[in-house]
Amino acid sequence: MQCSLSNHEQILQLLKGLNNQISPKFERCTGISASRYELLHQLYKTEEINQSTLQKAVNIDSGAITRHLKQLEASGMVTRRRNPTDNRVIFVRLTDEGRKQIIGYKKEKVRFVNQMLHGFNQEELESLSVMLNRMQNNIIDY
């Protein structure tokens, strides 16, 4: 006997499959993971930010942000420094090299998104955006 999925289950399955495909393809296209891109993007928008504020902005756990920042620091893309008046606070900023790299990553991201949405007209894009926002709001309220 065959199981058939409801429309709702099919949508969830498609979204899950799409999510599973996006991350590795985004990384292959841009050369950086989506979470690391988001960290660099947040840093690009500011001169300097404390690590806990950055962590909240990108919504990842403290261990993950520390690992990402250590690797980015080792590659010369960010610098970190302790607050001289409160040693518990760490400030993070992009280096000149980091700023140069994120500009390249942003260009690759635009190419990736354009390819992913190839063939959609403006009305379809607006409808998709509205529907995805509604889904996100429904999950937040759940």
C-alpha positions in Angstrom: 0.0 0.0 0.0 1.3 3.4 -1.0 1.4 6.4 1.2 0.5 9.7 -0.3 1.5 13.0 1.0 -0.9 15.9 1.6 -0.2 19.2 -0.2 1.0 20.6 3.1 3.5 17.7 3.6 4.7 18.1 0.0 5.3 21.8 0.5 7.3 21.0 3.7 9.3 18.3 1.9 10.0 20.6 -1.0 11.2 23.4 1.4 13.4 21.0 3.3 14.9 19.7 0.1 15.5 23.2 -1.2 17.1 24.2 2.0 19.4 21.2 1.9 20.4 22.1 -1.7 20.9 25.8 -1.1 23.6 25.6 1.6 26.2 23.5 -0.3 25.5 25.2 -3.6 25.7 28.7 -2.0 29.1 27.7 -0.5 30.4 26.3 -3.7 29.3 29.3 -5.7 30.5 32.0 -3.3 33.4 30.1 -1.6 32.0 30.7 1.9 29.3 29.2 4.1 26.0 31.1 4.4 26.5 31.6 8.2 30.1 32.9 7.7 28.8 35.2 4.9 26.1 36.6 7.2 28.8 37.3 9.9 30.9 39.2 7.4 27.9 41.0 6.1 26.9 42.2 9.5 30.5 43.3 10.2 30.6 45.1 6.8 27.6 47.2 7.9 29.4 48.6 11.0 32.8 49.8 12.0 33.0 47.6 15.1 30.6 45.5 17.1 30.8 43.5 20.2 30.8 39.8 19.8 27.5 39.1 21.7 25.6 41.7 19.7 27.0 40.1 16.5 26.0 36.7 17.7 22.4 37.8 18.3 22.3 39.6 14.9 23.2 36.4 13.1 21.3 34.1 15.5 24.0 31.5 16.1 25.2 30.0 19.4 28.2 31.4 21.3 30.5 28.5 20.5 29.8 28.7 16.8 30.4 32.4 16.6 33.7 32.0 18.5 34.8 29.2 16.1 33.9 31.3 13.0 35.6 34.4 14.3 38.8 32.5 15.2 39.0 31.1 11.7 38.3 34.5 10.1 40.9 36.1 12.4 43.4 33.4 11.4 42.7 34.1 7.7 43.2 37.9 8.3 39.6 38.9 7.6 38.7 40.1 11.1 40.4 41.4 14.2 39.1 41.0 17.7 40.1 43.0 20.8 39.0 42.9 24.4 37.3 45.9 25.9 39.9 47.6 28.2 37.3 48.5 30.8 35.5 45.1 30.8 37.7 42.1 29.8 34.6 39.9 29.2 33.5 42.0 26.2 35.2 41.3 22.8 34.9 43.8 19.9 35.1 42.6 16.3 35.8 44.4 13.1 36.6 43.6 9.5 40.1 44.1 8.3 40.8 45.8 5.0 41.2 42.3 3.5 37.9 41.3 5.0 36.2 44.3 3.5 37.7 43.4 0.1 36.6 39.8 0.4 33.0 40.5 1.4 32.6 42.7 -1.6 33.6 39.8 -3.8 31.3 37.4 -1.8 28.4 39.9 -2.3 28.8 39.8 -6.1 28.9 36.0 -6.0 25.7 36.0 -3.8 23.9 38.2 -6.3 24.8 35.7 -9.1 23.7 32.8 -7.1 20.3 34.3 -6.2 19.8 35.5 -9.8 20.4 31.9 -11.0 18.1 30.4 -8.3 15.3 32.8 -9.2 15.9 32.6 -13.0 12.6 32.7 -14.9 10.5 34.2 -12.2 8.7 37.4 -13.2 8.3 40.3 -10.8 4.7 39.3 -9.8 5.8 35.8 -8.9 8.7 37.1 -6.9 6.5 39.4 -4.9 4.0 36.6 -4.3 6.7 34.2 -3.2 8.1 36.8 -0.9 4.7 37.4 0.7 4.0 33.7 1.1 7.4 32.9 2.6 7.1 35.8 5.1 3.7 34.5 6.1 5.1 31.1 6.7 7.9 32.5 8.7 5.5 34.6 10.8 3.3 31.5 11.4 6.4 29.5 12.7 7.4 32.4 15.0 3.9 32.4 16.5 3.9 28.6 16.9 
